[in-house]
Amino acid sequence: MADLIFKDIKVGFIPDTEVEINNKKYLIHDVINGETIKVDASKKYPELKEVIKKSPYRIDYKIDECGGCQFMHITYDYEQKLKTDYINDLFKGMYFNKIELIPMESPYNYRNKSQMTFKLSKTKKVVCGLYEEFSHNIITANNNILQAKKTNLVINELNKILTKNKIRPYDEKKREGELRHVYIRYGFNTDELMLVLVTNGEILHGRNNIVTDLKKANLGITTIVQNYNSRNTSIVLGDKDKVLMGPGFIYEACGDFKFKISPLSFFQVNTAGMKILYETAIKMGNLKKTDTVIDAYCGVGTISIFLSKHVKHVYGVEINKNAINDAKINQKINNINNVSFVCDDATNYMTKLAKLREHVDVVVMDPPRDGSTKQFINAIKYLNPRRVIYISCNPQTLKRDLYLFFENDYVIKNMKAVDMFPRTIHSEMVTILEKDDELELLENLVKENQKNNTKKYKENKIKYIPKADIEMMREDKYEANGFKKDKKRKY
Ligand SMILES: C[S@@+](CC[C@H](N)C(=O)[O-])C[C@H]1O[C@@H](n2cnc3c(N)ncnc32)[C@H](O)[C@@H]1O
């Protein structure tokens, strides 16, 4: 079939439009609301051929075949508008003020972490690239616009060195070959670079020559690590490492602090954004010098260390042993005395504290994309912190968890978004939750009322409030917070 024209297309937050061709529906990517487009319908999967009527928000861009940068065809201003509208829409009915999105100064080349996979090109060259969206096809990525410029230089040189040394890339289907992935971490503020070669087992023929050639190329690589991963999995790194050059880790500086990053521990991918995120959370958190704080899902202790200047003591909890080891080192190198780190499942830890009725003033939580757990949030009710600072990289799971907070009588006091991942659909959110004083007061009134005619009740001249009315007030409040009216509540 020839080309087809679609006029004034409709596009939501994700920049795709659905077109119908021969009673079948297809998604056309990289389009903008209101545009008129020409689609090449001769292909098995029809694709955008030409934009006939262009949106004023469209910019020239290089095709991003891996699909990781969904917003590279629009201006950064328009991206911010789309993200702001999306987030405000998502939390409508839960939070009543406008949620502001804090932009990044530089929306390109901000990623300090890159991971790529190898393949042999048609001309038998070793090349590394990114997986194409929703597939295991490898798309070469020599000049990725999100990763650090220095990383792009290293990748280009690495490809040449691997080709020269006749390295066999791992073939996922046949399950043969040696080299699977390259994983790079770059310290923007220290200029240190860690290159990790992930191999299928311990053997990498030509390993010494690769290291020698990389050293000779003088690329500013400060450490080289070999990581073994023989598992049939899409997870990039295995559990075991061998250091081939340098210390086996790098340092990155952020704010007033310095952090150790080793291959297996989590570190925010945007160092400049991380500083803005933490400072925003701390400012919104309105902390006191007397506060005891839990930093749950603490990674290598970065938030705990940022918090340490503002509070009495921080307890960081994290499930990954390597990350906790790094957190303890980070505490030492930054000379911090009012932080302690525990290696445990965050839910387990919170439940234990709740059983012991420990005193906690503020809980900071920054869970992975899947969000937190019902038990974790229930434990917060018993710990009764004055404030919860919820940092989330996934607004959808954040929304789910906020309902659980509402069930435990916490309400949203403030929300902001930080654009940690420009040019992609992702952003980070900071939400401040507090115990709802009004509900607590009502609950106390109910209790007083049940005791009926107690001395305190009389002295305070508390008016009789029928329990049914209080339940109604509660229901209204919850409905305003996005709850369904029929939700059964326990008192
Ligand atoms: C989004 S990261 C945040 C890390 C850190 N707060 C930061 O800003 O760098 C989430 C962290 O939670 C950890 N994690 C995942 N599941 C966990 C669990 N059940 N209990 C404790 N930590 C967990 C991960 O290892 C990861 O370090």
The ligand as an ORCA input file, in Angstrom:
! r2SCAN-3c Opt
* xyz 0 1
  C      15.701      4.310     43.858
  S      17.060      3.602     44.715
  C      17.386      4.874     45.877
  C      18.745      4.848     46.495
  C      19.135      6.101     47.250
  N      18.102      6.590     48.082
  C      19.660      7.170     46.312
  O      19.061      8.248     46.210
  O      20.691      6.943     45.680
  C      16.306      2.334     45.595
  C      17.219      1.537     46.502
  O      16.397      0.611     47.215
  C      17.125     -0.581     47.398
  N      16.128     -1.623     47.692
  C      15.371     -2.331     46.831
  N      14.530     -3.138     47.495
  C      14.746     -2.917     48.823
  C      14.175     -3.451     50.012
  N      13.209     -4.347     49.961
  N      14.629     -3.010     51.190
  C      15.627     -2.081     51.255
  N      16.200     -1.546     50.157
  C      15.772     -1.956     48.953
  C      17.892     -0.740     46.115
  O      18.991     -1.600     46.291
  C      18.282      0.704     45.812
  O      19.530      1.003     46.396
*
